[in-house]
């Protein structure tokens, strides 16, 4: 129990509207709730993974206004009226996003735990135009860790999408 809870005081609640995967969600949350916990515990979007909960592994990567963020280090209240895209929001009308397809085709996943964060980071990397070479991809994906060591296949998947000019 936290010291505040022990004394009977709670952190103030904040009302936020999170626009997640094209849908608006009005939430009343403790001001300390992270975007990761809001997604997983309040919106039942469990594709975004809780890895280290310290911003070191990238498993919780989502897009906020098209830019990649670590949702474990981002307060939900900071995303009020901003567009959040999670792994669940990438496919369109039942058709996988080109990066999702490429990860499957190039076996860019093994256990799959890091895959949602890897894919979200890859989508942003491609949008940023940072897939010029294998070294570029490795550099700009360095914040996403894979314990299974699927890195060569992840790079191949991203480069394949970049070569097609989609993503």
Backbone torsions as a table, in degrees:
resi	resn	phi	psi	omega
1	UNK	NA	136.5	179.4
2	UNK	-73.6	162.4	179.4
3	UNK	-61.8	-39.3	178.6
4	UNK	-63.1	-43.8	-179.9
5	UNK	-65.3	-38.4	-179.7
6	UNK	-62.8	-32.0	-179.8
7	UNK	-90.1	2.6	177.9
8	UNK	82.8	10.9	178.6
9	UNK	-106.5	142.0	178.9
10	UNK	-117.3	157.2	173.0
11	UNK	-68.7	145.8	-178.2
12	UNK	-65.0	145.3	174.9
13	UNK	-84.3	148.4	175.7
14	UNK	-125.5	144.8	175.2
15	UNK	-95.1	129.2	179.6
16	UNK	-137.1	147.7	171.0
17	UNK	-109.5	112.4	177.7
18	UNK	-98.9	125.3	175.6
19	UNK	-96.0	100.6	-174.1
20	UNK	-115.2	122.0	177.8
21	UNK	52.2	39.4	176.2
22	UNK	85.1	3.4	179.2
23	UNK	-121.8	138.7	178.5
24	UNK	-87.4	135.8	178.7
25	UNK	-129.2	118.8	176.6
26	UNK	-90.2	118.5	-177.0
27	UNK	-125.4	147.0	171.5
28	UNK	-116.1	108.5	-172.8
29	UNK	-127.5	154.1	168.9
30	UNK	-54.9	139.1	-175.5
31	UNK	-62.7	-15.1	-178.6
32	UNK	-94.8	1.2	-177.7
33	UNK	-70.5	130.1	178.1
34	UNK	-78.4	160.5	175.4
35	UNK	-59.1	-40.4	178.6
36	UNK	-56.6	-48.9	-178.5
37	UNK	-69.3	-35.1	176.8
38	UNK	-62.7	-44.3	179.8
39	UNK	-63.0	-49.8	-173.5
40	UNK	-76.0	-45.9	-170.4
41	UNK	-93.2	-26.3	-176.7
42	UNK	-107.0	-25.9	-179.8
43	UNK	-113.1	0.3	178.8
44	UNK	56.2	33.4	174.6
45	UNK	-101.0	90.5	-171.1
46	UNK	-95.1	7.1	176.9
47	UNK	-66.0	-35.5	176.5
48	UNK	-73.9	124.0	-172.0
49	UNK	-96.9	147.2	173.6
50	UNK	-97.3	106.5	-179.2
51	UNK	-96.0	-92.7	-175.6
52	UNK	-86.9	-21.4	-176.4
53	UNK	60.3	24.6	-179.6
54	UNK	-134.9	6.7	178.4
55	UNK	78.8	15.9	-175.8
56	UNK	-100.3	-18.6	-171.0
57	UNK	-108.7	-23.1	179.0
58	UNK	82.1	0.0	-178.3
59	UNK	-62.6	-23.4	-176.1
60	UNK	-97.3	14.2	-176.4
61	UNK	-63.0	129.0	172.8
62	UNK	-133.4	173.0	175.7
63	UNK	-105.2	133.2	173.0
64	UNK	-121.3	117.9	-174.2
65	UNK	51.6	38.1	175.9
66	UNK	83.1	-4.2	-179.7
67	UNK	-107.7	142.4	-177.8
68	UNK	-75.2	137.8	176.4
69	UNK	-137.8	154.2	173.5
70	UNK	-88.0	110.2	-173.4
71	UNK	-69.5	-18.3	177.9
72	UNK	-75.8	-17.4	-179.9
73	UNK	-108.4	5.2	-177.0
74	UNK	-113.4	127.4	176.7
75	UNK	-74.5	141.9	178.8
76	UNK	-57.9	-38.9	-178.5
77	UNK	-62.1	-25.8	178.1
78	UNK	-69.9	-15.6	-175.9
79	UNK	-102.3	11.8	178.2
80	UNK	-56.0	126.1	179.2
81	UNK	60.4	26.0	174.6
82	UNK	-113.9	157.3	-178.2
83	UNK	-90.0	119.9	179.3
84	UNK	-109.1	130.2	175.7
85	UNK	-119.0	127.8	177.4
86	UNK	-110.7	175.3	178.6
87	UNK	-56.6	-33.0	179.9
88	UNK	-67.0	-20.5	-176.3
89	UNK	-97.0	2.5	-177.8
90	UNK	-78.0	-43.6	-179.8
91	UNK	-65.7	146.2	-179.1
92	UNK	-125.6	119.8	178.8
93	UNK	53.2	41.8	177.0
94	UNK	80.3	3.1	179.0
95	UNK	-104.5	124.6	-179.5
96	UNK	-62.5	149.7	173.4
97	UNK	-65.5	148.7	179.2
98	UNK	-53.2	-33.8	178.4
99	UNK	-69.6	-39.9	176.8
100	UNK	-61.9	-44.7	177.8
101	UNK	-59.9	-43.6	-178.3
102	UNK	-66.1	-37.8	177.6
103	UNK	-61.9	-39.2	177.9
104	UNK	-68.4	-49.6	-176.6
105	UNK	-61.7	-37.0	-176.8
106	UNK	-99.7	11.1	179.8
107	UNK	51.5	48.9	-179.4
108	UNK	-83.0	24.6	178.7
109	UNK	-148.6	151.1	173.5
110	UNK	-125.8	-83.4	179.5
111	UNK	-72.9	-25.0	176.3
112	UNK	91.4	-8.5	-175.6
113	UNK	-63.9	-44.0	-177.9
114	UNK	-82.5	-11.8	-170.1
115	UNK	-57.4	-45.3	179.2
116	UNK	-58.1	-44.7	178.6
117	UNK	-66.2	-39.4	177.4
118	UNK	-61.3	-46.4	-178.4
119	UNK	-64.2	-45.0	180.0
120	UNK	-62.5	-40.8	178.0
121	UNK	-66.5	-39.0	178.7
122	UNK	-64.7	-41.0	177.8
123	UNK	-59.3	-45.8	179.4
124	UNK	-65.3	-43.3	179.7
125	UNK	-57.4	-45.2	179.4
126	UNK	-65.5	-42.2	178.8
127	UNK	-63.0	-34.5	178.9
128	UNK	-77.1	-9.8	-178.9
129	UNK	73.1	34.9	-174.8
130	UNK	-106.8	23.3	-178.2
131	UNK	-108.5	37.6	-176.9
132	UNK	-66.1	-30.7	-179.0
133	UNK	-150.2	168.5	175.8
134	UNK	-59.1	-40.2	179.2
135	UNK	-63.6	-39.6	176.7
136	UNK	-60.9	-46.1	-179.2
137	UNK	-61.0	-46.9	179.3
138	UNK	-58.6	-43.7	-179.3
139	UNK	-62.2	-48.9	-174.3
140	UNK	-82.5	-6.0	172.5
141	UNK	-104.9	4.5	-173.1
142	UNK	-64.1	-17.9	177.9
143	UNK	-82.3	-1.2	179.4
144	UNK	-113.0	116.3	-177.5
145	UNK	-97.3	146.1	177.1
146	UNK	-129.3	113.1	-179.5
147	UNK	-69.6	-24.0	-179.4
148	UNK	-80.5	-16.4	177.9
149	UNK	79.6	35.8	-179.3
150	UNK	-83.2	16.6	-173.4
151	UNK	-53.1	-46.5	-179.5
152	UNK	-60.1	-37.4	-179.9
153	UNK	-73.3	-34.0	176.7
154	UNK	-65.0	-45.9	178.0
155	UNK	-61.1	-43.7	179.2
156	UNK	-61.0	-40.5	179.6
157	UNK	-64.1	-45.8	-178.3
158	UNK	-65.9	-43.9	-179.6
159	UNK	-64.4	-35.1	178.0
160	UNK	-63.2	-42.7	178.8
161	UNK	-68.0	-41.1	178.4
162	UNK	-61.7	-39.0	-179.5
163	UNK	-65.9	-30.4	178.6
164	UNK	-81.5	-13.1	-179.3
165	UNK	74.6	20.6	177.9
166	UNK	-117.3	167.4	177.6
167	UNK	121.2	NA	NA
